[in-house]
Every structure is written in C-alpha cells, then in structure tokens.
Amino acid sequence: MKKRIHHIFEKGKDQNTDTPESQEMLALFHSPENEFAIKEKLLDDLSLANSNNTSASPDFKTIFTRVWTKIEQTKSPRKANVRHLTYIGKIAAAVVIGIITGVYAMHITSVPKEPVYYTSHSPKGSVSEMILPDGSVIFLNADSRVRYSVEGANGNREVFLEGEAWFDVKKDSTRPFVVHTPYYDVNVTGTQFNIKTYENDNEIATTLEEGQIIIQSTRNFILAQDIIVEPGEQVVLNKESRELYIKEVNPKWFSSWKDNKLIFVNMNMKDLVMLLERKYGVEIDVKSKEILELHFDGTIKNESIIEFLDIIKETLPINYTIVGQKIEIANDITKLKRRN
C-alpha cells in the first residue's frame, strides 16, 4: 500500500487539480488508515526540499498533524464528503505546498548572493582611468587589468590586480577596500597608493602616498604579522627570494606615470626596456646582455619612443635601429672605445 500511495502522489502532484489523478491524491487525506503512509511521504518530500537549507527546519510533524486534524473536523455524511473532501484536500495540499514553498524561500534567502565582478583592461601603449560606483578612482597603467566588485567577499570592496595601478580609495570604515595581488593583500579604508605587480617583473612594489594601508598574508605568501604602511613608505617583495623589505621613497616618483610622466632613478636597462614596451606598445630587442646591466637616470614626459631613445643614447653607449615593427638596441662600439 505504501508503494501505491507513493505512486498516486508522484502522478497526482504533477497534474492539474481537476484531473482524476490529482483528485485521487487529494482523497487520500480523508483516509485515516493511510495517515502514517501519507505523513511519511510528505515528510520525505519536505525534508528533501529543505536538505540544502542551513537554517532551523520547521516542525513538519506538528504542521501535518494540524492539517490532518482540520480535515477530520470537517467530516460530514459520506455523499456530501466527496465534494467537500476535494475542497478540503485542496486546502490541505495548498498548505503543504505552502510549506514546501516556504522552505524553498528560506533556502534561497539563506544562500549568500554570489559577488558580481567587473573587469577593466588597459592595453600596452595606454593609461586608463576608471571611477568605481563607490566613488573610488583607479588609474590603470599600460598592459594592466583589474577585476573588481563593490560587494565582494564578506561585503568588502574587492580588486584583483594584474600589472600596475594607482588607487584613490573613498573612505568607508564599514566596507574595507581590499586589493589582491598574486602574493599579498592590501587592506585599505581610504587612501592613495600605487601597486606595481607585473607578472614579468622580479619585484612587487606597493607605495603609499596618503592615509594608511595594511599588507596581509595570503595562501601564496605568509607573513609573520600584518605590516602597517605609513605615507612615504614603499613595501618591496622579491619574488625569487621571497624577501620583503620597507624603504622610504618619494611616492610621487612611482605614480607619475598616471600624469603621463615617468621618472627613472638608477633604473637598469632590463627594467627600462620592459617599461618602454608597455608604455609605447612596441617590441624591443636588445642585442647584447651587457646593455641590460647599464643604468639610467632620467624623465619621460611627452616624448615619443624615438625621442626618448635619442635621449638615452646621448647618456649610454648604445644605438638603436628600427627593423620592421621592432626596435633593436645594440652597443655603440665607438662610444665604448671612448669610455675605455
């Protein structure tokens, strides 16, 4: 009989309430001898609907007993009962369906909403500015990208950075602003700072201009404790040695790129070549490894790549040629002889 009841329910609940299958299902509510089998079936269905809900489950047995008692109290002579029972059965079914719907609704509301992330990309040869919905400003340097959400994990404002970006974060003590790098996180409440974390660079550098930031551990890089950074300080992490140190700098030097100005202080040619490729969107081929060990001090403002290369070759013993879409840099033998 239990299998029969399960069969009737499976057929009846998928049908319109006026069909014979549905009426047969609803008529079961008036059969005291089937009470426990029906209750078992309903509890199974309700438990299944509630299986993914983490909040406290409703007392299904008590609710079912009240429904059943209500049906029994409405009994009248057999002939009149058929129509009446169909109606009462519909009420009972409606109550049960309402319970299931309520359980489902509780399940939906108890599941946290997935954060919505947006992406932005600044290609080689360009710098882009973006304003987030909370009023925070991000400048993206060339060949950089961010993925961000104003309601990320735990309700925080979140940014995942690849490349380099300057941030002016709108202060909101109730919603921390977190920048994720491949190695560490930068926790912010409202401040201005620059992060450089290009994949091909040997170092990650975070430079603070105003306010305060906190460098925090991630699964990829564990710190002994959080690092509180003050204005004028730069946190540098060597990717290879995984050594981290803090030094005092002029922070404007490291964010001048957003104003279309680059300042170089004792920069080796290896890093300078990568920077020029990003800034101007060109490919540079260095013909001699010795060139990469040279260092350069200088400033780029509105110069073209050719104008800047002309400035470099006045300072260093190098020369350049343009071959198709590529710039080749080689030793200037004449200048090398003069230096020696």
VENBEL-V5412 format. One record per pair of residues at least 12 apart in sequence whose C-alpha atoms are under 8 Angstrom apart, sorted by the first residue. I is the first residue (numbers start at 1). J is the second residue. D is the distance in whole Angstrom. If there is no record, write none. Layout:
{{I	J	D} {I	J	D}}
This chain:
{{2	37	6} {5	37	7} {5	38	7} {6	41	7} {8	21	7} {8	24	7} {8	25	6} {9	25	6} {12	24	7} {12	25	5} {13	25	8} {17	90	8} {23	86	7} {26	85	8} {26	86	6} {26	89	5} {26	90	7} {26	93	7} {27	85	7} {27	86	7} {27	89	7} {29	68	7} {29	71	7} {29	89	6} {29	92	8} {30	71	7} {30	72	7} {30	85	7} {30	89	8} {39	61	8} {39	64	7} {43	60	7} {43	61	8} {46	60	8} {46	99	8} {46	100	6} {46	103	8} {49	100	7} {49	103	7} {49	104	7} {50	103	6} {50	104	7} {50	107	7} {52	107	7} {53	103	8} {53	106	7} {53	107	5} {53	110	7} {54	107	8} {54	110	7} {55	106	8} {55	107	8} {55	110	7} {64	96	8} {67	92	6} {67	95	8} {68	92	8} {71	85	8} {71	88	6} {71	89	8} {71	92	8} {115	149	7} {115	151	6} {115	152	5} {115	153	7} {116	149	6} {116	151	7} {116	152	7} {117	147	6} {117	148	5} {117	149	5} {117	152	8} {118	147	5} {118	148	5} {118	149	6} {119	145	7} {119	146	6} {119	147	4} {119	148	6} {120	145	6} {120	146	5} {120	147	7} {121	140	8} {121	143	7} {121	144	6} {121	145	4} {121	146	7} {122	140	6} {122	141	7} {122	142	5} {122	143	6} {122	144	5} {122	145	6} {123	142	5} {123	143	5} {123	144	7} {124	142	5} {124	143	5} {124	277	7} {124	278	5} {124	279	6} {124	280	7} {124	281	5} {125	142	6} {125	143	8} {125	277	8} {125	278	6} {125	279	5} {125	280	4} {125	281	4} {125	282	8} {126	141	7} {126	142	5} {126	143	8} {126	279	7} {126	280	8} {127	139	7} {127	140	6} {127	141	5} {127	142	5} {127	258	7} {128	140	5} {128	141	7} {128	142	8} {132	150	8} {133	150	7} {134	150	7} {134	170	7} {135	169	8} {135	170	6} {136	167	7} {136	168	6} {136	169	5} {136	170	5} {137	167	6} {137	168	5} {137	169	6} {137	170	8} {138	165	7} {138	166	6} {138	167	5} {138	168	6} {139	165	5} {139	166	5} {139	167	7} {139	258	6} {140	164	6} {140	165	5} {140	166	7} {140	258	8} {141	163	7} {141	164	5} {141	165	6} {141	257	7} {141	258	7} {142	163	8} {142	164	8} {142	278	5} {142	279	6} {143	163	7} {143	278	6} {144	161	8} {144	162	6} {144	163	4} {144	164	6} {144	165	8} {144	198	8} {145	161	6} {145	162	5} {145	163	6} {146	159	6} {146	160	5} {146	161	5} {146	162	6} {147	159	6} {147	160	5} {147	161	7} {148	160	6} {155	175	7} {156	175	5} {156	176	5} {156	177	6} {156	178	7} {157	175	6} {157	176	6} {157	177	5} {157	178	6} {158	177	6} {158	178	5} {158	179	6} {158	180	8} {159	177	8} {159	178	6} {159	179	5} {159	180	6} {160	179	6} {160	180	5} {160	181	6} {161	179	7} {161	180	6} {161	181	6} {161	197	8} {162	181	7} {162	197	6} {162	198	6} {162	199	7} {163	196	6} {163	197	5} {163	198	4} {163	199	7} {164	194	7} {164	195	6} {164	196	4} {164	197	6} {164	198	7} {165	194	6} {165	195	6} {165	196	7} {166	192	7} {166	193	6} {166	194	4} {166	195	6} {166	255	7} {166	258	8} {167	191	8} {167	192	5} {167	193	5} {167	194	6} {168	190	7} {168	191	6} {168	192	4} {168	193	7} {169	188	8} {169	189	7} {169	190	5} {169	191	5} {169	192	6} {170	189	8} {170	190	5} {170	191	7} {171	189	5} {171	190	4} {171	191	7} {172	189	6} {172	190	7} {173	189	6} {175	189	8} {176	188	6} {176	189	5} {177	189	6} {177	190	8} {181	197	7} {182	220	7} {183	217	8} {183	218	7} {183	220	6} {183	221	5} {184	215	7} {184	216	6} {184	217	5} {184	218	5} {184	220	7} {184	221	6} {185	215	6} {185	216	5} {185	217	6} {185	218	7} {186	213	6} {186	214	6} {186	215	5} {186	216	6} {187	213	6} {187	214	5} {187	215	6} {187	216	7} {188	212	7} {188	213	5} {188	214	7} {189	212	8} {189	213	8} {190	211	7} {190	212	8} {191	209	8} {191	210	5} {191	211	5} {191	212	6} {191	213	8} {192	208	6} {192	209	5} {192	210	5} {192	211	7} {193	206	7} {193	207	6} {193	208	4} {193	209	5} {193	210	7} {194	206	6} {194	207	5} {194	208	6} {194	209	8} {194	254	7} {194	255	6} {195	207	6} {201	271	8} {202	238	6} {202	239	6} {202	240	7} {203	236	7} {203	237	5} {203	238	5} {203	239	6} {204	236	6} {204	237	5} {204	238	7} {204	239	7} {205	234	7} {205	235	6} {205	236	5} {205	237	7} {206	234	6} {206	235	5} {206	236	7} {207	232	7} {207	233	6} {207	234	4} {207	235	6} {207	251	6} {207	254	7} {208	229	7} {208	230	7} {208	231	5} {208	232	6} {208	233	6} {208	234	6} {208	251	7} {209	231	5} {209	232	6} {209	233	8} {209	251	6} {209	252	7} {210	230	8} {210	231	5} {211	230	7} {211	231	6} {212	228	7} {212	229	6} {212	230	6} {212	231	7} {213	228	6} {213	229	5} {213	230	7} {214	226	6} {214	227	5} {214	228	5} {214	229	6} {215	227	5} {215	228	6} {215	229	7} {232	248	6} {232	249	6} {232	250	6} {232	251	6} {233	246	7} {233	247	6} {233	248	5} {233	249	6} {233	251	8} {234	246	6} {234	247	5} {234	248	6} {234	249	7} {234	251	8} {235	247	7} {260	301	6} {260	302	7} {261	299	7} {261	300	5} {261	301	4} {261	302	7} {262	299	5} {262	300	5} {262	301	6} {263	297	8} {263	298	6} {263	299	5} {263	300	7} {264	296	7} {264	297	5} {264	298	5} {264	299	6} {265	296	7} {265	297	5} {265	298	7} {266	295	5} {266	296	5} {266	297	5} {267	295	5} {267	296	5} {267	297	7} {268	292	6} {268	293	6} {268	294	5} {268	295	4} {268	296	6} {269	291	7} {269	292	5} {269	293	6} {269	294	6} {269	295	6} {269	296	7} {270	292	5} {270	293	7} {276	305	8} {280	305	7} {282	325	8} {282	326	7} {282	327	8} {283	325	7} {283	326	5} {283	327	6} {284	326	6} {284	327	5} {284	328	6} {284	329	7} {285	326	7} {285	327	6} {285	328	5} {285	329	6} {286	328	6} {286	329	5} {286	330	6} {287	328	7} {287	329	6} {287	330	5} {287	331	8} {288	330	6} {288	331	7} {291	318	8} {291	330	8} {291	331	7} {294	316	8} {296	312	8} {296	315	8} {296	316	8} {317	331	6} {317	332	5} {317	333	8} {317	335	5} {317	336	6} {318	330	6} {318	331	5} {318	332	5} {318	335	8} {319	331	6} {319	332	5}}
